Amino acid sequence: MVSQAMKRITAGGQSATRALRSRPVRDYFWMTLGILITAFALDAFLIPNRIASGGVSGLSTVIYYTLKDAHLPLLPVGVQMLVFNVVLLAVGLRLRGWRYGAKTLYGAIGLSLAIDLMAPFIRPLASSDRLLAVLWGGALAGIGMGMVFRVGGNTGGTDIVAQLLTKRVSLGVGQLMLLVDAGVLVIAALKFGPELALYGAVAVFVTTTTIDVVQEGLSTEKAAWVFSKHSEEIGGAILTELGRGATAFAARGMYSGEDRDVIFCVVGRRELDDLKNIVHALDPDAFVVISDVHEALGEGFKEARIKR
């Protein structure tokens, strides 16, 4: 029995290793696409409108216009970002190993080159409406960076800090970036004035929110916990009426001391009202807890597979 279990564990580990080894080409494809989208957002909407959207890109934008206004030799934004990333990359390599460093190096160099190489060919957009520039620039940058983060990469700068901290605190990458970027916005306010700094703050919010949506997905499913004396009937109705699976967990009420089953199930957003009606019809006194599910993998939902 033990030897059979060990064989299953070993086979599972080998399958997981093969699946992970099949990912590099796919990962770098999505990283490249995300980098190009992010570079377009910066070149078309944010940099030409003097919107410092936090992070290394925002700090580089401030320095770029400081040199320009002082009629000093200009240092391209992409080159500045690459210089800033050297120290942060060293930290990432030390804490996460060479695999993390490889993707970080690719993302940091790729974004820096893409920004400077694409800039001459991209016409600034929404120059007469900074709000549009903030919304479009922030959303596109968030989509691009979210694609990079989703495959375990990053674009350097505060992205590195956020990804390292997310393993230690219960916040998303986008939320951590929002905190780290606050200092850059203060510097932008000193250079560009409070109005442009406020636009930058909106851009940071839009970007970080979009990053979390891209990484975690839209909340299209709902998880429900049903506490009822009629859990067996409710579970059966979920199976037959909704065609969804349900799991019963043995539990005991701390106040009543009674033993009863708790039903757990995941349903689509459109099925939520039907679930509520089923529970109410079978037990009007049932206690129901409903929460968002950002991603559901398996039968009846998204197929869990590795693209080769």
C-alpha positions in Angstrom: 0.0 0.0 0.0 2.8 2.4 1.0 4.8 1.6 -2.1 1.8 2.2 -4.4 1.2 5.5 -2.8 4.8 6.5 -3.2 4.6 5.5 -6.9 1.5 7.7 -7.4 3.3 10.6 -5.7 6.4 10.2 -7.8 4.3 9.9 -11.0 2.4 13.1 -10.0 5.7 14.9 -9.4 7.1 13.9 -12.8 3.9 15.0 -14.5 4.0 18.4 -12.8 7.7 18.7 -13.8 7.0 18.0 -17.4 4.1 20.5 -17.4 6.2 23.2 -15.9 9.0 22.6 -18.4 6.6 23.1 -21.3 5.8 26.6 -20.2 8.9 28.8 -21.1 8.0 29.5 -24.7 4.4 30.3 -23.8 5.5 32.5 -20.8 8.0 34.5 -22.9 5.4 35.0 -25.6 2.9 36.5 -23.2 5.6 38.5 -21.5 6.7 40.0 -24.9 3.1 40.9 -25.8 2.5 42.5 -22.3 5.8 44.5 -22.6 4.7 45.9 -26.0 1.3 46.9 -24.7 2.8 48.6 -21.6 5.4 50.4 -23.8 2.6 51.7 -26.1 0.6 52.9 -23.1 3.6 54.9 -21.8 4.7 56.3 -25.2 1.2 57.2 -26.4 -0.6 58.4 -23.3 1.4 58.8 -20.1 4.9 60.1 -20.9 3.9 62.8 -23.5 1.3 64.2 -21.1 3.8 64.4 -18.2 1.8 61.9 -16.2 4.1 60.1 -13.7 2.1 56.9 -13.0 4.3 55.8 -10.1 7.2 53.3 -10.1 10.5 53.5 -12.0 8.7 54.7 -15.2 7.1 57.6 -13.3 10.4 58.6 -11.6 12.2 58.4 -15.0 9.5 60.6 -16.5 10.1 63.2 -13.8 13.8 63.2 -14.3 13.4 63.3 -18.1 11.3 66.5 -18.0 13.6 68.0 -15.3 16.6 67.7 -17.6 14.5 68.9 -20.6 13.2 72.0 -18.8 16.8 72.8 -17.6 18.1 72.4 -21.2 20.5 69.6 -20.1 21.4 66.5 -22.1 18.5 64.2 -22.1 18.6 60.6 -20.9 15.8 58.5 -22.5 13.2 57.2 -20.2 13.9 53.6 -21.1 17.6 53.9 -20.4 16.9 55.5 -17.0 14.5 52.6 -16.1 17.2 50.1 -17.0 19.7 51.8 -14.7 17.3 51.9 -11.8 16.5 48.2 -12.2 20.1 47.0 -11.8 20.0 47.3 -8.0 16.4 45.9 -7.7 17.3 43.0 -10.0 20.2 42.1 -7.8 17.8 41.9 -4.8 15.4 39.7 -6.8 18.2 37.3 -7.9 19.3 37.0 -4.3 15.9 36.2 -2.9 14.2 34.2 -5.7 17.0 32.6 -7.7 18.2 32.7 -11.3 14.9 31.6 -12.8 13.2 34.7 -11.4 16.2 36.8 -12.4 16.0 35.6 -16.0 12.4 36.7 -16.4 13.1 39.9 -14.5 16.1 40.7 -16.8 14.0 40.0 -19.9 11.1 42.1 -18.7 13.2 45.0 -17.5 15.5 45.2 -20.6 12.5 44.4 -22.9 10.4 47.2 -21.6 13.2 49.7 -21.6 14.1 49.0 -25.2 10.5 48.9 -26.3 9.8 52.3 -24.8 12.8 54.0 -26.5 12.5 52.1 -29.8 8.7 52.6 -30.2 8.6 56.3 -29.1 9.6 57.8 -32.5 6.9 55.8 -34.3 4.0 56.5 -31.8 2.0 59.7 -32.0 1.0 61.1 -28.6 -2.7 60.5 -28.0 -5.3 62.4 -25.9 -3.0 65.4 -25.6 -6.0 67.7 -25.2 -7.7 65.6 -22.6 -5.5 64.3 -19.8 -8.4 62.4 -18.2 -8.7 60.2 -21.3 -4.9 59.8 -21.3 -4.9 58.7 -17.7 -7.8 56.2 -18.2 -6.5 54.7 -21.4 -2.8 54.8 -20.4 -3.5 53.3 -17.0 -5.8 50.6 -18.3 -3.5 49.5 -21.1 -0.4 49.6 -18.8 -2.3 47.4 -16.3 -3.3 44.9 -19.0 0.3 44.7 -20.3 1.9 44.3 -16.8 -0.9 42.0 -15.7 -0.1 39.7 -18.6 3.6 39.7 -17.6 2.8 39.1 -13.9 0.4 36.2 -14.8 3.3 34.1 -16.2 5.6 34.9 -13.3 7.6 37.7 -14.9 7.7 41.4 -14.2 8.9 44.6 -15.9 11.3 45.6 -13.2 11.2 48.6 -10.9 8.6 48.5 -8.1 7.1 45.4 -9.8 10.0 43.5 -8.2 9.4 45.0 -4.8 5.6 44.1 -5.0 6.2 40.6 -6.2 8.7 39.9 -3.4 6.4 41.3 -0.8 3.3 39.5 -2.0 4.7 36.2 -0.7 4.9 37.7 2.8 1.8 39.9 3.1 -1.9 39.2 2.3 -2.2 41.9 -0.5 -2.3 41.6 -4.2 0.5 42.7 -6.5 -1.5 45.7 -7.7 -2.3 46.8 -4.1 1.4 46.6 -3.1 2.4 48.6 -6.1 -0.1 51.2 -5.1 1.6 51.6 -1.8 5.1 51.6 -3.2 4.2 54.2 -5.9 2.9 56.7 -3.4 6.4 58.1 -2.9 6.9 58.6 -6.6 3.7 60.6 -6.8 5.0 63.0 -4.1 8.1 63.6 -6.2 5.9 64.2 -9.2 3.9 66.7 -7.3 7.0 68.7 -6.5 8.0 68.8 -10.1 4.8 69.0 -12.1 2.5 70.4 -9.5 -0.4 68.9 -7.5 -2.8 68.7 -10.5 -0.6 66.5 -12.6 0.3 64.5 -9.6 -3.4 63.8 -8.9 -3.7 62.6 -12.5 -0.8 60.4 -11.9 -2.5 59.0 -8.8 -5.6 58.1 -10.9 -3.4 56.4 -13.4 -1.7 54.3 -10.7 -5.2 53.3 -9.3 -6.4 52.3 -12.8 -3.2 50.4 -13.5 -3.1 48.5 -10.3 -6.8 47.6 -10.4 -6.4 46.3 -13.9 -3.4 44.3 -13.0 -5.3 42.5 -10.2 -8.2 41.8 -12.6 -5.9 40.4 -15.3 -4.1 38.2 -12.7 -7.1 37.0 -10.7 -9.8 37.2 -13.4 -13.2 38.8 -13.2 -15.5 37.5 -10.5 -17.9 35.5 -12.7 -18.5 32.6 -10.2 -19.8 32.6 -6.7 -19.0 30.3 -3.8 -21.8 29.5 -1.4 -21.7 28.0 2.1 -25.2 26.8 3.3 -25.8 26.1 7.0 -29.1 24.3 7.4 -30.8 21.5 9.2 -32.0 20.3 5.8 -28.6 20.2 4.2 -29.2 16.8 2.6 -32.3 18.0 0.7 -30.6 21.3 -0.3 -27.5 19.4 -1.6 -29.8 17.1 -3.6 -31.6 20.0 -5.1 -28.4 21.7 -6.1 -27.3 18.5 -7.9 -30.6 17.9 -9.7 -32.0 21.4 -10.2 -28.8 23.4 -10.9 -26.7 20.5 -12.2 -23.8 21.7 -10.0 -21.7 19.6 -7.7 -21.9 20.1 -3.9 -19.8 19.0 -1.0 -21.0 18.3 2.6 -18.7 19.1 5.5 -19.5 17.7 9.0 -19.8 20.6 11.4 -21.1 21.4 14.9 -22.8 24.6 16.0 -20.9 26.3 18.8 -24.0 27.8 20.3 -26.5 25.0 19.8 -24.0 22.1 20.1 -25.9 20.3 17.3 -24.1 18.3 14.6 -25.0 19.1 11.1 -23.6 19.2 7.5 -22.5 22.4 5.8 -23.0 22.5 2.1 -20.3 24.1 -0.2 -20.9 24.7 -3.9 -19.7 27.0 -6.7 -22.2 28.4 -9.1 -22.3 30.8 -12.0 -23.4 34.4 -11.4 -26.7 33.7 -13.3 -27.4 30.7 -11.1 -27.1 32.6 -7.9 -30.8 33.6 -7.7 -31.8 30.0 -8.4 -29.6 28.8 -5.6 -31.1 31.3 -3.1 -34.6 30.3 -4.1 -33.8 26.6 -3.6 -32.4 27.2 -0.2 -35.2 29.5 0.9 -37.9 27.0 -0.3 -36.4 24.1 1.6 -35.3 26.0 4.7 -36.3 29.7 5.2 -34.1 29.8 8.3 -30.9 28.6 6.6 -27.8 30.7 7.0 -26.0 31.3 3.7 -22.6 32.9 3.0 -21.8 33.9 -0.6 -18.4 35.1 -1.7 -16.7 36.0 -5.0 -14.6 33.3 -6.9 -12.0 34.8 -9.2 -11.3 31.6 -10.9 -12.8 28.1 -10.9 -11.0 25.2 -12.6 -12.5 21.8 -13.2 -15.7 20.1 -14.3 -18.4 22.5 -15.2 -16.1 25.5 -15.2 -12.8 26.4 -16.9 -10.7 23.5 -18.0 -7.5 23.1 -16.0 -4.8 22.4 -18.5 -1.3 23.5 -19.5 -1.0 24.7 -23.1 1.9 23.2 -24.8 
